[in-house]
Amino acid sequence: MASEITYEELATLIKTRAGVSVTVDELADPGCMFLDLGVDSLGVLGVLADVENRYGVSIDSSDLLGRPVAEFLHTVNSTVKAGA
């Protein structure tokens, strides 16, 4: 199992858990917010739950909601690496 979630994997998780199709380029935009992509807080929580279940980690959602996608991914990857 990979120890880092890529933008490609995040795009797949967003499609699966939130029902929104996004591109890697959209996700990689440093200022991009989930709401800009049409992903609401429930969609973000769904993605987060999937990551927690896959990697056996616990991530505090209050630290992530309302943050840019790049920051979300960095925090999630740091947590996954620390828990691996």
C-alpha positions as CSV (number, residue, x, y, z in Angstrom):
1,M,0.0,0.0,0.0
2,A,1.3,3.5,-0.9
3,S,2.3,5.7,2.0
4,E,1.4,8.9,0.2
5,I,-2.0,9.8,-1.4
6,T,-1.5,11.4,-4.8
7,Y,-3.7,14.0,-6.5
8,E,-4.9,11.2,-8.8
9,E,-6.0,9.1,-5.9
10,L,-7.6,12.1,-4.3
11,A,-9.6,12.8,-7.5
12,T,-10.8,9.2,-7.5
13,L,-11.8,9.4,-3.8
14,I,-13.7,12.7,-4.5
15,K,-15.6,11.1,-7.4
16,T,-16.4,8.0,-5.4
17,R,-17.3,9.6,-2.0
18,A,-18.7,13.0,-3.1
19,G,-19.9,12.3,-6.6
20,V,-17.9,15.2,-8.1
21,S,-15.5,14.8,-11.0
22,V,-12.3,16.9,-10.7
23,T,-9.0,17.0,-12.5
24,V,-5.6,16.7,-11.1
25,D,-4.8,20.2,-12.4
26,E,-7.8,21.6,-10.4
27,L,-6.7,19.8,-7.3
28,A,-3.0,20.9,-7.6
29,D,-3.9,24.6,-7.9
30,P,-2.4,26.0,-4.6
31,G,-5.5,28.2,-3.8
32,C,-8.1,25.6,-4.8
33,M,-10.8,25.0,-2.1
34,F,-13.1,22.0,-2.0
35,L,-16.1,24.3,-2.3
36,D,-14.7,25.8,-5.5
37,L,-14.9,22.2,-7.0
38,G,-18.4,21.7,-5.8
39,V,-17.4,19.4,-2.9
40,D,-19.2,20.3,0.4
41,S,-18.1,19.4,3.9
42,L,-19.9,16.1,3.9
43,G,-18.0,15.1,0.7
44,V,-14.7,16.1,2.4
45,L,-15.7,14.0,5.5
46,G,-16.5,11.1,3.2
47,V,-13.0,11.3,1.6
48,L,-11.4,11.6,5.0
49,A,-13.3,8.6,6.3
50,D,-12.2,6.5,3.4
51,V,-8.5,7.5,4.0
52,E,-8.8,6.7,7.7
53,N,-10.3,3.3,7.0
54,R,-7.7,2.4,4.3
55,Y,-4.6,3.5,6.3
56,G,-5.8,2.9,9.8
57,V,-5.2,6.4,11.0
58,S,-7.3,9.0,12.7
59,I,-7.3,12.5,11.3
60,D,-9.0,15.5,13.1
61,S,-11.4,16.9,10.5
62,S,-11.7,20.2,12.3
63,D,-8.1,20.9,11.3
64,L,-8.9,20.3,7.6
65,L,-12.3,21.7,6.7
66,G,-12.1,25.1,5.1
67,R,-8.5,24.6,4.0
68,P,-7.1,24.6,0.5
69,V,-6.9,21.1,-1.2
70,A,-3.1,21.1,-1.3
71,E,-3.0,21.8,2.5
72,F,-5.5,19.1,3.1
73,L,-3.5,16.6,1.1
74,H,-0.2,17.6,2.8
75,T,-1.8,17.1,6.3
76,V,-3.4,13.8,5.3
77,N,-0.1,12.5,3.9
78,S,1.9,13.6,6.9
79,T,-0.6,11.7,9.2
80,V,-0.6,8.6,7.0
81,K,3.2,8.5,6.9
82,A,3.4,9.0,10.7
83,G,0.9,6.2,11.2
84,A,2.4,3.8,8.7
